[in-house]
Amino acid sequence: MKKINIRNYKGIEYIQLSSLSATQAGSLRLTLSERTLIKILVDDVILKDCVLYSAYEKWFVNYSEEVKIPAIPQPKPSFNKPVPVA
């Protein structure tokens, strides 16, 4: 899973929830406080679904760990059987 691009407006680094998949946006929204979900006025348009990038980045690390697929263990070679040589 890749991080989405950071946006910057007048020194405020943020992302928009609408830029994420529905699953990711829902998961991130569950971790947000009222102070982390912000509104930004850009060119007379209020962006209501903005999240501080620092909060997104912290969530991303945790979310990435949760969705990792565990590695399939490889069988160890047996010392009782001969190993074929190519």
C-alpha positions in Angstrom: 0.0 0.0 0.0 1.4 3.4 -1.0 1.0 6.6 0.9 -1.0 9.3 -0.8 0.7 12.6 -1.7 1.0 15.3 0.9 -0.8 18.5 0.2 0.4 21.9 1.5 -1.5 25.1 1.8 0.1 28.1 3.5 2.4 25.8 5.5 -0.4 23.4 6.5 0.5 19.8 5.5 -2.6 17.7 5.0 -4.3 15.0 3.1 -8.0 14.7 2.1 -10.0 11.7 3.2 -11.7 11.6 -0.2 -8.3 10.8 -1.7 -8.2 7.5 0.2 -10.1 4.3 -0.5 -13.4 3.9 1.4 -11.9 1.3 3.7 -8.8 3.4 4.5 -10.9 6.6 5.0 -13.2 4.7 7.4 -10.3 3.3 9.3 -8.6 6.6 9.6 -11.7 8.4 10.6 -12.1 6.1 13.6 -8.8 7.2 14.9 -9.3 11.0 14.5 -10.1 13.5 17.1 -12.0 16.7 16.3 -8.7 18.6 16.3 -7.2 16.4 13.7 -10.0 16.6 11.2 -9.7 20.1 9.8 -11.4 22.4 7.3 -9.2 24.5 4.9 -10.4 27.4 2.8 -8.7 27.2 -0.6 -9.8 29.6 -3.4 -13.2 30.3 -1.8 -13.9 26.6 -1.4 -14.0 24.9 2.0 -12.4 21.5 2.1 -14.1 19.7 4.9 -12.4 16.3 4.9 -8.8 17.3 5.6 -6.5 15.5 8.0 -3.2 16.8 9.3 -0.5 14.9 7.5 1.3 14.1 10.8 -1.9 12.3 12.0 -2.2 10.5 8.6 1.4 9.4 8.7 1.1 8.0 12.2 -2.1 6.1 11.2 -0.5 4.8 8.0 2.3 3.1 9.9 -0.2 1.4 12.2 -2.6 0.5 9.4 0.2 -0.9 7.2 1.2 -3.2 10.1 -2.4 -4.4 10.6 -3.0 -5.3 7.0 0.4 -7.1 6.3 -0.1 -10.6 5.2 2.1 -12.9 7.3 4.9 -14.6 5.4 4.4 -18.3 4.6 7.0 -20.2 6.6 9.4 -22.2 4.4 10.1 -25.8 5.3 13.5 -26.3 6.9 15.8 -28.8 5.2 15.9 -32.2 6.8 19.2 -33.5 7.8 17.9 -37.1 7.6 17.2 -37.1 3.9 19.8 -36.4 1.2 19.3 -33.0 -0.5 19.3 -33.3 -4.4 22.2 -31.4 -6.0 21.6 -29.8 -9.3 
